[in-house]
Amino acid sequence: MHDPHHTHAAHHDHAHGHTPAACCSAPACGATAAPSAARAPAPGELLLRIPAMDCPTEEAQVRRALEDLAGIGRLSFDLPARTLGIQAPPALWPRAVEAIEASGLRTETLAAPPSAEATARTQRRELGRLVAALAVALAAELMHFFGPETAHWRLAGMGAAALAIALAGTGVFRKGAAALRHGLLNINALMTVAVTGAFLIGQWPEAAMVMALYALAELIEARSVERARNAIAGLLALSPPQAEVQQADGTWALRDAKAVPVGARVRVKPGERFALDGRVREGQSAADQSPVTGESLPVDKGPGDEVFAGTINQHGELVFEVTRPAGDTVLARTIHAIEQAQGQRAPMQRFVDRFAAVYTPAVFVLALAVALGAPLLLGWAWTDAVYKALVLLVIACPCALVISTPVTVVSGLAAGARRGILIKGGVYLEQARRLKAVALDKTGTLTEGRPRLVAQAVLTATPSADAVLRIAASLAARSDHPVSQAIAKGLALPALPVSGFAAEAGRGVSGQVDGGVFVLGNHRWIEERRQCSPALEAQMREHEQQGRTVTLLAGPSGVLALFAVADTAKATSREAVSALQALGVKTVMLTGDNAATARHIAQQVGITEVRAPLLPHDKLAAIEALRAEGPVGMVGDGINDGPALSAATIGFGMGGAGSDTAMEAADVLIMNDDLRKLPETIRLSRRTHAVLWQNIALALGIKAVFLVLALADGASMWMAVFADMGASLLVVFNGLRLLRAARPGAQYS
């Protein structure tokens, strides 16, 4: 099986070796998505609350603090809840806590993280505190501009400014001091230096307002980023918390969905949502599966069909048997996969992080040069030079640049999942746009994956055509062979009684029907019975050249009918192949089936390059040859195509609404087996890439303009904070535009 973290494309972070960007004010941009409900610590996990950890700046401090501790495993950050899960031996826990607290971050050991309600209450308190800080800062400004020039008014104004700074910036100062102690130049360090410096040189009203505006803008930005991260987790709310379960005495009662065991029978009325995954046992209806698979049309459901949590029952009552517990539904596993994907750093994100790690110290050095060099070399007043340097520090913080990538990537991942495209990491979202070729398996990928009756011919006038077809249907219905089942289903006629039924391995079946003995068998058996003729051979050859399996019905007097069965192309395959080719992506069929069948299906769907018959190692060699020409995608079922999926730049799994095998094997999972999602993935990748570069250009462009203004004496500290936080909010909202394309009917340009 193909490892979902195979090395061809997975440049994932090590558990504790990654250091995020030095500056970012949004508390969610690179961390694992916030869970929808509090979870208990996993076995071997230390769960901590770190009150000051609300953005990747602190995440970087924690990772750096723990990177030298041998034995530390996975780190699970939940920044909105300010919690951290550490996978490590219990003996190592005290050292881990000691290392984190030595970096300047206080910790609390938890049995479970705070609930969503508790987190919301904390955010409301923070908002109230920041509004109060803004009011006090405004009062300080008014006292400065309209108060008399007396020592008492000046002291009162400074006191108001100091109170506003304390209300809005206590956390910033605490984290900034810790960052400076450890040699980190992040947004907290820059704001600490800038606000302290402004206050000391007499710009206390401006320092207070800048800190209050910065903290308020940071909160707005955090909420915006959280919207992108919670776009998938919000789907959990689609699953009702209770289910109507059949009791031992046959009655029905509402039960907590989490407590419903596998095998229980659950009833769902028209218009209700399915609370769990299961298999229909009674009833006929249709289900709106768009939350899970992205399908726009309802899917018919009857006995034997699968249903999924979060989908909506349309018009008929259904009784289904639970097949998975609440924590293991397709919807829950989809959300978990997206959460893991959000924890990985995409290539563009790693590039921006590296750039910021150089850019931030360079800006600090520039500000220091202005503060010290301008008075000595250009004759500026020391106060003016220091003020300009402080303005430069605030303007030049790379916050907008750093946050531009994760919010865009997370929005892209969420948009894809809403459309039934599960992308397991930003690395695959970015690489999809580069694909030069896509290799497609035939069976189950381009085709339905199950045989169907595609042609039939009655070859005798006596008995009647209707009688002949009923005899064939009766024999086929008694067999469990896929070809016989396809004939029985295709004819759909009432079965006649069959006596003396027997199956001949490698030949077919026989039995007595309506007073006569008949066989339903393959070409070889009919030849052995000496019932073939040149005309019949020609007819069979015509079907076989189209990749069809021919079955014959024969009686004592000769062959009565011919049935051709084939695995037919999906209705959407031709459209998907055409869309891929329109995007400039070469399509190749790789199949283990015979060449005639492969060529026939390829012709139907519009593929010109066919390689058949191939064993798994042949497919692997074909993928390696295609990779020599550029990045290549492989589309398959995740079992027989495992080696080829592993070797491809991106492995696409036909998920069948999240089959276990495909969920594990693929880098990108098509949840409803609709190949049209493949070109849609490439279009989404290209759109995401375009938005990434838009954001980088916006962030750097705005910074450049205001840096020039600052050096030319055209920018104040007010303008500095608006330039910094304005650019951050702009790139966040631009990245969130990708979520709009996730709505039904929307398209990626």
C-alpha positions in Angstrom: 0.0 0.0 0.0 1.1 3.5 -0.8 2.3 5.5 2.2 0.4 8.8 2.4 3.6 10.4 3.6 5.9 9.1 0.9 9.0 11.0 0.1 8.4 12.0 -3.5 6.3 15.1 -2.4 6.1 15.1 1.3 8.4 17.7 2.8 6.5 17.6 6.1 7.7 19.1 9.3 9.5 16.9 11.8 7.6 16.6 15.1 9.8 19.1 16.8 12.4 20.3 14.2 10.3 23.0 12.5 10.5 26.6 13.4 7.6 28.7 12.0 8.0 32.3 10.9 9.3 34.8 13.2 6.3 37.0 12.9 2.6 36.4 12.6 -0.3 37.9 14.5 -3.0 35.5 13.6 -3.5 32.8 16.1 -4.4 30.0 13.7 -2.5 30.2 10.5 -0.3 27.2 10.7 -1.6 25.0 13.4 -3.8 22.0 13.5 -7.5 23.0 13.3 -9.4 23.6 16.4 -11.4 20.6 17.4 -15.1 21.0 17.5 -15.3 19.5 21.0 -12.9 19.0 23.9 -10.9 15.8 23.6 -9.1 13.8 26.2 -5.4 13.4 26.1 -4.3 10.5 23.9 -2.2 7.7 25.5 1.3 9.0 26.1 0.3 12.6 25.6 0.9 15.5 27.9 -1.8 18.1 27.4 -0.9 21.7 28.4 -2.6 25.0 28.3 -0.2 27.9 27.5 -2.2 31.1 28.2 0.2 33.4 26.2 0.3 31.1 23.2 -2.1 32.5 20.6 -0.1 32.7 17.4 2.7 31.0 15.5 5.2 33.3 17.1 4.7 31.4 20.4 4.5 28.1 18.5 8.0 28.9 17.2 9.2 29.5 20.8 7.7 26.2 22.0 9.2 24.2 19.1 12.6 25.8 19.6 12.4 25.1 23.4 11.7 21.4 22.8 13.9 20.7 19.8 16.9 19.6 21.8 14.9 17.2 24.0 15.4 13.6 22.7 12.2 11.5 22.8 9.7 14.3 22.0 7.2 13.0 19.4 4.3 14.7 17.7 3.4 18.3 18.8 -0.4 19.1 18.4 -1.0 22.8 18.6 -4.5 24.2 19.1 -3.8 27.9 19.1 -7.4 29.3 19.5 -7.8 27.1 22.7 -4.1 27.9 23.5 -3.4 24.2 24.2 -0.5 21.9 23.2 -0.4 18.1 23.1 3.0 16.5 23.5 3.6 12.9 22.6 6.4 11.8 24.8 7.2 9.3 27.6 5.8 10.4 30.9 9.3 10.5 32.4 10.1 13.3 30.0 7.0 15.5 30.8 8.6 17.5 33.6 11.6 18.4 31.4 9.3 19.4 28.6 7.3 21.7 30.9 10.6 23.1 32.3 11.9 23.9 28.8 8.8 25.7 27.8 8.6 27.8 30.9 12.3 28.6 30.5 11.4 30.2 27.2 9.1 32.6 28.9 5.8 30.9 28.5 3.8 29.8 31.5 2.0 26.4 31.3 -0.9 24.6 33.0 -1.4 20.9 32.8 -4.9 19.9 31.6 -7.0 16.7 31.6 -8.8 18.1 28.6 -8.7 21.3 26.6 -11.2 24.1 27.3 -14.5 23.7 25.5 -15.5 25.8 22.5 -17.9 27.7 24.9 -15.1 28.5 27.3 -12.9 29.7 24.4 -15.7 31.9 23.1 -16.1 33.4 26.6 -12.4 34.2 26.8 -12.6 35.8 23.4 -15.5 38.0 24.5 -13.6 39.1 27.6 -10.6 40.0 25.4 -12.9 42.0 23.1 -14.3 43.9 26.0 -10.8 44.6 27.4 -9.6 45.9 24.0 -12.7 48.2 23.5 -12.0 49.6 27.0 -8.3 50.1 26.0 -9.4 51.9 22.8 -11.7 54.2 24.8 -8.9 55.1 27.3 -6.4 55.6 24.5 -8.9 58.0 22.8 -9.2 59.9 26.1 -5.5 60.2 26.3 -5.4 61.7 22.8 -8.2 64.2 23.7 -6.3 65.2 26.8 -3.2 65.7 24.8 -4.8 67.8 22.1 -7.4 69.8 24.1 -6.0 69.8 27.7 -4.1 72.8 29.1 -0.3 72.7 29.0 0.1 71.9 32.7 2.0 69.2 34.5 -1.1 67.8 36.1 -2.9 67.4 32.7 0.3 66.0 31.2 0.6 63.4 34.0 -3.1 62.6 33.8 -2.7 62.1 30.0 0.4 59.9 30.5 -1.5 57.9 33.1 -4.4 57.3 30.7 -2.0 56.3 28.0 -0.2 53.9 30.3 -3.5 52.4 31.3 -4.5 51.9 27.7 -1.2 50.2 26.9 -1.5 48.0 30.0 -5.1 46.9 29.0 -4.2 46.2 25.4 -0.6 45.3 25.5 0.2 43.4 28.7 0.4 40.1 26.7 2.3 41.7 23.9 4.9 43.1 26.4 5.3 39.9 28.2 5.8 37.9 25.0 8.0 40.6 23.5 10.3 40.6 26.6 10.5 36.8 26.4 11.3 37.0 22.7 14.0 39.6 23.2 15.6 37.6 26.0 15.9 34.6 23.6 17.1 36.7 20.6 13.8 36.4 18.6 12.8 39.4 16.6 9.1 38.8 16.1 6.0 41.1 16.0 5.8 41.1 19.8 9.4 42.2 20.1 9.0 44.9 17.5 5.8 46.3 19.1 7.4 46.2 22.5 10.4 48.2 21.4 8.3 50.6 19.2 5.6 51.4 21.9 8.1 51.7 24.7 10.3 54.0 22.6 7.4 56.2 21.5 6.3 56.6 25.1 9.8 57.5 26.3 10.3 60.2 23.7 7.0 61.9 24.6 4.7 60.4 22.0 2.6 58.7 24.7 -0.9 59.4 23.1 0.3 57.8 19.9 1.9 54.9 21.6 -1.4 54.1 23.5 -3.5 54.4 20.4 -1.1 52.3 18.3 -1.1 49.5 20.9 -4.9 49.5 21.2 -5.4 49.5 17.5 -2.8 46.8 17.0 -4.5 44.5 19.6 -7.9 45.1 18.1 -6.8 44.5 14.6 -5.0 41.3 15.8 -8.3 40.0 17.2 -10.2 40.8 14.0 -7.5 39.0 12.0 -7.5 36.1 14.3 -11.3 35.6 13.9 -10.9 35.8 10.1 -8.2 33.2 10.0 -10.2 31.0 12.3 -13.0 31.1 9.8 -10.8 29.5 7.2 -9.5 26.9 9.7 -13.0 26.0 10.9 -14.6 25.7 7.5 -14.1 21.9 7.7 -14.6 21.4 11.4 -17.9 23.1 11.1 -19.1 20.2 9.0 -19.3 18.2 12.2 -22.3 20.2 13.2 -24.1 18.7 10.3 -24.3 15.4 12.1 -27.2 15.4 14.6 -26.1 14.7 18.2 -28.9 12.1 18.6 -30.2 9.1 16.5 -33.5 7.2 16.7 -32.4 3.7 17.6 -34.4 0.5 17.6 -34.6 -1.1 21.1 -34.5 -4.8 22.1 -38.3 -4.8 22.3 -38.7 -3.3 18.8 -39.6 0.2 20.0 -37.6 3.3 18.9 -35.9 5.8 21.2 -33.6 8.7 20.8 -30.0 8.0 21.9 -26.8 10.0 22.0 -25.1 9.3 18.6 -21.8 8.7 20.2 -23.2 5.9 22.3 -24.8 4.0 19.4 -22.9 0.8 18.8 -22.0 -0.7 15.4 -24.8 -3.1 14.3 -27.6 -1.0 15.8 -30.6 -0.2 13.6 -31.3 3.5 13.2 -34.4 5.2 11.6 -34.2 8.4 9.6 -37.3 10.3 8.6 -37.6 12.5 5.4 -35.7 15.7 5.8 -33.5 14.5 8.7 -29.8 14.2 8.6 -28.0 10.9 9.1 -26.2 10.9 12.4 -23.9 7.9 11.6 -22.5 5.9 8.7 -24.4 2.7 7.8 -26.0 0.4 5.3 -29.7 0.7 4.4 -31.9 -2.3 5.5 -35.4 -1.0 4.8 -37.0 1.7 2.7 -36.4 3.6 -0.5 -35.3 7.3 -0.6 -32.6 9.6 -1.9 -29.8 11.3 0.0 -28.2 14.7 -0.5 -24.5 13.8 -0.1 -23.0 17.2 -1.0 -21.5 17.8 2.5 -19.4 14.6 2.1 -18.9 14.0 -1.6 -19.6 17.4 -3.2 -22.3 15.9 -5.5 -24.9 18.4 -6.5 -27.7 15.8 -7.2 -29.3 13.5 -4.6 -28.3 9.8 -4.8 -30.9 7.1 -4.7 -30.8 4.8 -1.6 -32.3 1.4 -1.1 -31.5 -1.8 0.8 -27.8 -2.6 0.7 -26.7 1.0 -0.2 -24.3 2.9 2.1 -25.3 6.2 3.8 -23.0 8.7 5.5 -23.2 10.9 8.5 -24.0 14.5 7.8 -26.0 13.8 4.6 -29.7 14.5 4.3 -32.5 12.0 3.8 -34.8 13.4 1.1 -38.3 11.9 0.7 -38.7 8.4 2.2 -38.1 6.9 5.6 -35.0 4.7 5.9 -33.8 2.1 8.4 -30.1 1.5 8.3 -27.6 -0.6 10.2 -24.7 1.3 11.8 -21.4 0.3 10.2 -19.0 2.8 12.0 -18.9 4.4 15.4 -19.5 8.2 15.6 -15.8 9.0 15.8 -14.9 7.0 12.7 -17.5 8.2 10.2 -16.4 9.3 6.7 -17.2 12.9 7.8 -15.1 12.6 11.0 -12.2 11.0 9.1 -12.3 13.6 6.4 -12.1 16.4 9.0 -9.2 14.6 10.7 -7.3 14.3 7.4 -7.8 18.0 6.8 -6.6 18.8 10.3 -3.4 16.9 9.7 -3.0 18.6 6.3 -3.2 22.0 8.0 -0.4 21.1 10.3 2.0 20.7 7.3 3.9 23.6 5.9 3.5 24.0 2.1 6.6 24.8 0.0 5.5 28.5 -0.5 5.0 28.8 3.2 8.4 27.4 4.0 9.9 29.9 1.5 8.1 32.8 3.1 9.2 31.7 6.6 12.8 31.6 5.5 12.5 35.0 3.8 10.9 36.5 7.0 13.7 35.0 9.1 16.2 37.2 7.2 13.9 40.1 6.5 13.0 40.9 10.1 16.5 41.3 11.5 17.4 43.3 8.4 14.6 45.8 9.2 15.7 46.0 12.8 19.2 46.8 11.7 17.8 49.5 9.3 15.8 51.1 12.1 18.8 51.1 14.3 20.9 52.7 11.6 18.2 55.4 11.1 18.1 56.0 14.9 21.8 56.3 15.4 23.2 57.2 11.9 20.8 59.9 10.8 21.6 62.4 13.7 25.3 61.8 13.2 25.5 61.9 9.4 22.4 63.9 8.3 22.1 66.2 11.3 18.5 65.0 12.3 17.3 65.7 15.8 17.7 62.6 17.9 14.0 62.5 18.9 13.0 62.7 15.2 15.4 60.0 14.2 14.3 57.6 17.0 10.6 58.3 16.1 11.3 57.5 12.4 13.1 54.3 13.4 10.1 53.2 15.6 7.7 53.9 12.7 9.9 51.8 10.4 9.8 48.9 12.9 6.0 48.8 12.9 5.6 49.3 9.2 8.2 46.7 8.2 7.0 43.8 10.4 6.5 40.9 8.0 3.2 39.9 9.6 1.1 40.3 6.4 3.7 38.4 4.4 3.9 35.5 6.8 0.2 35.1 7.2 -0.5 35.4 3.5 0.4 31.8 2.7 -1.2 29.7 5.5 -4.6 31.4 5.4 -4.6 30.9 1.6 -3.5 27.3 1.7 -6.0 26.4 4.5 -8.8 28.1 2.5 -7.8 26.1 -0.5 -7.9 22.8 1.4 -11.3 23.7 2.9 -12.7 24.7 -0.4 -11.6 21.4 -2.0 -13.0 19.4 0.9 -16.4 21.1 0.6 -16.4 20.1 -3.1 -15.6 16.4 -2.3 -11.9 16.8 -3.0 -9.8 15.7 0.1 -6.3 17.1 -0.3 -3.9 15.8 2.3 -1.6 18.7 2.5 -0.6 22.1 1.2 2.3 20.5 -0.7 -0.2 18.6 -2.9 -2.4 21.6 -3.3 0.6 23.6 -4.6 2.0 20.8 -6.8 -1.3 19.9 -8.6 -0.9 23.0 -10.9 2.4 21.7 -12.1 1.2 18.3 -13.4 2.2 17.7 -17.0 0.6 14.3 -17.3 -2.0 12.2 -15.5 -2.0 8.4 -15.7 -5.3 6.7 -15.2 -6.2 3.1 -14.3 -9.1 1.7 -16.3 -11.3 -0.5 -14.1 -13.1 1.5 -11.5 -11.5 4.7 -12.5 -12.5 5.4 -16.1 -15.1 2.7 -16.0 -17.9 1.7 -13.6 -15.8 -1.2 -12.3 -18.6 -3.7 -12.6 -19.8 -5.6 -15.7 -23.1 -4.7 -17.4 -25.1 -6.3 -20.2 -24.4 -4.1 -23.2 -25.7 -6.2 -26.1 -28.0 -9.2 -26.7 -29.3 -11.1 -29.7 -31.8 -13.9 -30.0 -30.6 -16.3 -32.7 -33.6 -18.5 -33.1 -37.3 -18.1 -34.0 -38.4 -21.1 -31.9 -39.0 -20.8 -29.0 -40.0 -17.1 -29.0 -37.6 -14.3 -28.1 -39.4 -13.7 -24.8 -39.2 -17.3 -23.8 -35.5 -17.5 -24.7 -34.6 -14.4 -22.7 -36.6 -15.7 -19.7 -34.7 -19.0 -19.8 -31.4 -17.1 -19.8 -32.5 -14.8 -17.0 -33.6 -17.8 -14.9 -30.2 -19.6 -15.3 -28.2 -16.3 -14.7 -30.1 -15.5 -11.6 -29.1 -18.8 -9.9 -25.4 -18.0 -10.4 -23.2 -15.7 -8.3 -20.7 -15.1 -11.1 -20.4 -11.4 -11.9 -21.1 -12.0 -15.6 -24.2 -14.0 -14.9 -25.4 -11.4 -12.4 -24.9 -8.7 -15.0 -27.0 -10.7 -17.5 -29.8 -11.3 -14.9 -29.8 -7.6 -13.9 -29.7 -6.5 -17.5 -32.6 -8.7 -18.6 -34.7 -7.9 -15.5 -37.3 -10.6 -16.2 -39.2 -12.9 -13.8 -37.3 -16.1 -13.2 -38.7 -19.5 -14.1 -38.2 -22.5 -11.8 -34.8 -24.2 -12.5 -34.1 -27.9 -11.6 -30.9 -29.8 -11.7 -28.9 -26.5 -11.6 -25.1 -27.0 -11.9 -22.1 -24.8 -12.3 -19.2 -25.9 -14.5 -16.0 -24.1 -13.4 -14.5 -22.2 -16.3 -17.4 -22.9 -18.5 -20.8 -21.7 -17.2 -24.0 -23.0 -15.7 -26.7 -25.5 -16.8 -30.2 -26.6 -15.7 -33.6 -27.8 -16.7 -36.0 -24.9 -17.4 -39.5 -25.3 -18.7 -39.0 -28.9 -19.7 -35.7 -28.5 -21.5 -32.0 -28.7 -20.5 -30.1 -25.5 -21.3 -26.6 -24.2 -20.7 -25.5 -20.6 -20.3 -21.8 -20.7 -21.0 -18.7 -19.3 -22.6 -17.2 -19.7 -26.1 -15.1 -22.7 -25.1 -18.0 -24.7 -23.7 -20.1 -24.1 -26.8 -17.2 -25.3 -29.0 -16.9 -28.4 -26.8 -20.6 -29.1 -27.5 -19.8 -28.6 -31.2 -22.5 -26.0 -31.5 -20.4 -23.2 -33.0 -20.7 -22.0 -36.6 -18.7 -19.5 -38.8 -21.5 -17.0 -38.5 -21.6 -17.3 -34.8 -17.8 -17.1 -34.6 -17.8 -13.8 -36.6 -20.5 -12.4 -34.3 -18.5 -13.2 -31.2 -15.3 -11.9 -32.7 -17.0 -8.5 -33.3 -17.9 -8.2 -29.7 -14.6 -9.5 -28.4 -12.8 -6.8 -30.4 -14.7 -4.2 -28.4 -13.5 -5.8 -25.2 -16.7 -7.5 -24.3 -17.2 -10.9 -22.7 -19.6 -13.1 -24.7 -21.9 -15.6 -23.1 -24.1 -18.0 -25.1 -27.4 -19.7 -24.3 -27.6 -23.1 -25.9 -30.1 -26.0 -25.9 -30.2 -29.4 -27.5 -31.0 -27.9 -30.9 -28.2 -25.3 -30.9 -27.3 -21.8 -29.7 -30.4 -19.8 -28.9 -29.0 -16.4 -27.8 -25.9 -14.3 -27.4 -25.2 -11.9 -24.6 -22.3 -9.4 -24.5 -21.2 -8.1 -21.1 -18.7 -5.3 -20.6 -17.3 -2.9 -18.0 -18.6 0.4 -19.4 -17.0 3.9 -19.2 -18.4 6.3 -16.6 -20.7 9.0 -18.1 -18.3 11.6 -16.7 -15.0 10.1 -17.8 -14.9 11.7 -21.3 -15.8 15.1 -19.9 -13.0 14.8 -17.3 -10.4 13.7 -19.9 -11.4 16.5 -22.2 -11.0 19.0 -19.3 -7.6 17.7 -18.4 -6.4 18.0 -22.0 -7.8 21.6 -22.2 -5.7 22.4 -19.2 -2.6 21.2 -21.1 -2.3 17.9 -19.2 -1.5 14.7 -21.1 -3.7 11.7 -20.3 -2.4 8.1 -20.4 -4.2 4.9 -19.6 -2.3 2.3 -17.6 -4.2 -1.0 -17.2 -3.7 -4.7 -16.6 -6.7 -5.5 -18.9 -6.2 -6.8 -22.5 -5.2 -4.4 -25.2 -8.4 -4.6 -27.2 -10.6 -3.7 -24.2 -8.2 -1.0 -23.2 -8.2 0.6 -26.6 -12.0 0.5 -26.9 -12.5 2.2 -23.5 -9.8 4.8 -24.4 -11.5 5.6 -27.6 -14.8 6.1 -25.8 -13.3 8.6 -23.3 -10.8 10.4 -25.6 -7.5 9.0 -24.5 -5.0 8.4 -27.3 -2.1 6.9 -25.4 -2.8 3.4 -24.0 -0.4 1.0 -22.3 -1.8 -2.5 -21.8 -1.6 -5.2 -20.4 0.5 -4.1 -17.5 1.5 -5.8 -14.2 2.0 -3.6 -11.1 5.7 -3.3 -11.7 5.0 -2.3 -15.4 2.8 0.5 -14.2 5.6 1.6 -11.8 8.0 1.7 -14.7 5.5 3.7 -16.8 5.1 6.3 -14.1 8.9 6.6 -13.7 9.2 7.2 -17.4 6.5 9.9 -17.4 8.1 11.6 -14.4 11.2 12.1 -16.5 9.1 14.4 -18.6 7.7 16.4 -15.6 5.4 16.0 -12.6 2.8 13.3 -13.1 -0.4 12.3 -11.3 -1.6 8.7 -11.0 -5.3 7.9 -10.5 -6.2 4.5 -9.1 -8.0 2.5 -6.4 -5.1 2.4 -4.0 -4.6 -1.4 -4.0 -3.3 -2.9 -7.2 -2.0 0.6 -8.2 -0.1 1.1 -5.0 3.5 1.1 -6.5 2.4 3.5 -9.2 0.6 5.8 -6.8 3.7 5.9 -4.6 6.0 6.8 -7.5 3.7 9.5 -8.9 4.2 13.1 -7.9 0.6 13.1 -6.6 -1.5 9.9 -6.1 -5.2 10.4 -6.6 -7.5 7.9 -5.0 -11.0 7.2 -6.2 -12.5 7.3 -2.7 -15.9 5.8 -3.0 -17.1 8.3 -0.3 -14.0 7.6 1.7 -13.2 3.9 1.4 -10.6 2.9 4.0 -8.0 1.8 1.5 -8.2 4.9 -0.7 -8.3 7.2 2.4 -4.9 5.8 3.5 -3.3 5.4 0.1 -4.0 8.7 -1.7 -2.5 12.1 -1.5 -5.7 13.5 -3.0 -9.0 11.6 -2.5 -11.9 12.0 -4.9 -14.8 11.4 -2.5 -17.5 10.5 -5.1 -15.4 8.7 -7.7 -16.2 11.5 -10.2 -13.2 12.1 -12.4 -14.3 15.6 -13.2 -12.9 16.5 -9.7 -9.5 15.8 -11.1 -9.3 18.9 -13.4 -11.2 20.8 -10.7 -8.3 20.0 -8.4 -5.8 21.4 -10.9 -7.9 24.6 -11.4 -8.1 25.0 -7.6 -4.4 24.6 -7.3 -3.8 27.2 -10.0 -6.3 29.6 -8.4 -4.6 29.1 -5.0 -1.2 29.8 -6.5 -2.5 33.0 -8.0 -4.0 34.2 -4.7 -0.7 33.3 -2.9 1.3 35.6 -5.2 -1.4 38.3 -5.0 -1.0 38.2 -1.3 2.7 38.3 -1.3 2.7 41.2 -3.8 0.1 43.1 -1.7 2.1 42.5 1.5 5.4 43.6 0.1 4.0 46.4 -2.0 2.2 48.1 0.9 5.3 47.8 3.1 7.5 49.3 0.4 5.2 52.3 -0.1 5.0 53.1 3.6 8.7 52.5 4.1 9.5 55.1 1.5 7.0 57.5 3.1 8.5 56.9 6.5 12.0 57.7 5.3 10.7 60.8 3.5 9.0 62.0 6.7 5.5 61.3 5.3 4.4 58.6 7.7 3.4 58.6 11.3 3.1 55.8 13.8 -0.6 55.8 13.2 0.0 55.2 9.5 2.5 52.5 10.5 0.0 50.4 12.4 -2.6 50.8 9.7 0.0 49.8 7.1 1.0 46.7 9.0 -2.4 45.5 10.2 -4.2 46.8 7.1 -2.0 44.7 4.9 -2.5 41.7 7.2 -6.3 42.0 7.1 -6.2 42.5 3.3 -4.3 39.3 2.6 -6.5 37.4 5.0 -9.7 38.5 3.3 -8.2 37.9 -0.1 -7.2 34.3 0.9 -10.7 33.7 2.2 -12.1 34.4 -1.2 -11.2 30.8 -2.1 -13.9 29.6 0.2 -16.6 31.2 -2.0 -15.7 28.9 -4.8 -16.6 26.0 -2.6 -20.3 26.8 -2.8 -22.4 24.5 -5.1 -22.3 25.6 -8.7 -19.2 27.7 -8.3 -16.2 27.2 -10.5 -12.5 27.8 -10.2 -11.3 30.1 -12.9 
